[in-house]
Amino acid sequence: MLLALLERSLVAAFDVVELVGRFRQQQVLVVGDVILDCYYSGRAERISPEGPVPVVQSGRKHQYPGGAANAAANLAALGGKVRCLSVVGPDHAGRILQYELAARGIEAQLVVEQGRTTLTKLRIIADQQYVVRWDEGDRQALTPTVEAELLDRLADGFRECDAVIVADYCYGALNDRIITTISRLKQQYNRLVVVDSKNLPVYRGMAASVITPNHVEAQRALGWTVRDIDSLGRDELEALGQQLLEHVGSTWALVTLGARGSLLFEAGQPTYRVAARPVANPHVSGAGDTFTATLTLALASGAPVQVAVEVAAEAAAVVVGKADTATVSSHELLQRLARSGLMPEIAVQLAPTLARYRDAGKRIVFTNGVFDGLNSGHMAFLRAARQLGDLLIVGVNSDRGVLARRGTASTFPERERVAALAALDYVEHVVLFDELTPETIIQSVRPHIHVKGGDYRLDDLPEANAVRDVGGEIIILPLLEGQNQPYILSKWLQA
């Protein structure tokens, strides 16, 4: 089967703004090996007289959730509702992981096993160069008591989640019985299950939704003699993916190829190539967890698999550009998508959605503007506007509209302005319009309330008649005196 490159324009036709917004509706269970990632960095000013090693003068110390906990942290950063199930020891590292996950709004179900040492990876960095990585932690078999508790919580998690990530680093949290139970629960509840494992053969027969090995893990899973990626030709890569699908039995196999990007395999379908995203000074630690988390949320939110892998690749590119073990927020992802060309020309096609809102008796609030550089004043205004109803729709002047209105181009292109607004939790939908004034879009949206800032007067609003024609009400939110910031709504209501 020949490799096929699907045109990015087909992916761009999918509404990725609305897709990322739906991430907030997804409940995801993460089960696997949690790790505490530690980074100690400083300056190396001399060589030790005790041996040919640098003496590193201590600088900053940072600790982050790693492994399965990093996948959970990325899910939460993207807006997902997350439960993380694993095992830790009764030690300082285990307590830090509990704290770090809870601080991110994650339901941390970390079973404490007496006598176990929590997995920790300590990286010593001198002048931005790795000196050494020190790993510690147990890979011992689970005790029967801990195994039973994990199995009980696993069953509860499957009942309540939309999707499951299995993050198997082969450190002992996932034994044969737990893997067998995951397989049974997947069939029982028909859940999306994404498996990120360094030992794929143990997942044969699970019928996982997606497996995400790198090319080395894929070759090992098939018993191949492992070869460098540059020595594998097109036909060999094709055979690798197709045999992997047959061997493991998943719906899709996403094989990463390093600088050559990745390949998505599906039985009976052309292979889909995901281009590599070049990043200056890359930091790859944890990027795979970001990819897996974003892929899972996108698939659970209803995206076609080709869209899901492209969005996941963009998310991973964001964290590769950050130091240490990092996460990507929905705001950062939307900004990245805006720059990548994967954003649609019209942010949201509202008609069917608006009909559902009205049928449910929802009170629709609308406002509009250029939003050329989102600032604290904009955000306070939008938050106050949202409190006036059940949902907020924001109309944004398109690049063409701004040029016609001002005679000059906007500072930020429409895609970035839309992305920044869509990332706000209190904005449900964003839509572009070309007209100089928003009458046409108001007639389409038919808002119950149209909100403007206090720098406008009711008599000066060209859209006032359009609002009245659809039965809406106009509310002017006052500004703080002498500042271009609106009052928070609670202050305004008390005035």
Secondary structure, 3 states (H helix, E strand, C coil): CCEECCCHHHHHCCCHHHHHHHHHHCEEEEEECEEEEEEEEEEEEEECCCCCCEEEEEEEEEEEEEEHHHHHHHHHHCCCEEEEEEEECCCHHHHHHHHHHHHCCCEEEEEECCCCCCCEEEEEEECCEEEEEEEECCCCCCCHHHHHHHHHHHHHHHHHCCEEEEEECCCCCCCHHHHHHHHHHHHHHCCEEEEEECCHHHHCCCCCCEECCEHHHHHHHCCCCCCCHHHCCHHHHHHHHHHHHHHHCCCEEEEECHHHCEEEEECCCCEEEECCCCCCCCCCCCHHHHHHHHHHHHHHCCCCHHHHHHHHHHHHHHHHCCCCCCCCCHHHHHHHHHHHCCCCCCCCCCHHHHHHHHHCCCCEEEEEECCCCCCHHHHHHHHHHHCCCCEEEEEEECHHHHHHHHCCCCCCCHHHHHHHHHCCCCCCEEEEECCCCCHHHHHHHCCCEEEEECCCCHHHCCCHHHHHHCCCEEEEECECCCCCCECCHHHHHHC
